[in-house]
């Protein structure tokens, strides 16, 4: 783990360098760490969620993501779940597990 305070090592902001849609992962460059480029970081997604709505009906949302951009599943009552992958050059927020060589994840993109 690089120097600095513990929070800087856990939460990082960087620029996406490459995207692997098949593995739903991306590599991220961290300028604040001397231009270090990460290994593949998994992009957090929500797959196969059971969702209960106010009208007490439960709908199963099926993962229809096929890679590249985003895809949506739209059950009854027009509730939408969207799957997202970052684009090369996009700024993202990453979270690292605070252990030596801990895995990291991409939490989402910044505007």
MOSULCOR-V145358 format. One line per field, one symbol per residue. ss: DSSP state (H for helix, E for strand, C for the rest). phi: phi as a letter, one per 40 degrees, with the letter a starting at -180 (. if undefined). psi: psi as a letter, one per 20 degrees, with the letter a starting at -180 (. if undefined). A space follows every 50 residues. Layout:
ss->???
phi->???
psi->???
This chain:
ss->CCCCCHHHHHEEEEEEEEEECCCCEEEEEEHHHCCEECCCEEECCCCCCE EECCCCCEEECCCCCCCCCCEEEECHHHCEEEECCCCCCCEEEEEECCCC CCCEEEEEECC
phi->.cchccccccbbbabcbabbcccfbabbcbccbggdbcccbcccbbbfcc bbbdcgcbbccccbcbgggbbbbbcdgfcbbbcbbcbdgccbbbbbccbd fccbbccicbc
psi->praarhhhigpqprpphqpnhgilrqqppohikkjpprapppoproqlqp pprhjjppppppojpjqocrqqpoaqjkpppppqqrqpiqpqpqpqpmrp kqqrqohrrq.
